[in-house]
């Protein structure tokens, strides 16, 4: 006669295993969410720094354009023919 495998399952162990698996998935979801938030904040910080930096050596793009507009208004070219 062949060897037969007898499998005894415990419903309590099955439920706790499934619960642990679901908790593991929720934990992974939380970690992924935190990583996405960190990445989004990092990208936003880089964009804001590049656009509105008030450094005198390298002003941001918005600051440069605004300064050009102020200079154009200050030149008062309307008086010229």
Buried (B, 14 or more C-beta within 10 A) or exposed (E): EEEEEEEEEEEEEEEEEEEEEEEEEEEEEEEEEEEEEEEEEEEEEEEEEEEEBEEEEEBBEBBEEEEEEEEEEEEEEEEEE
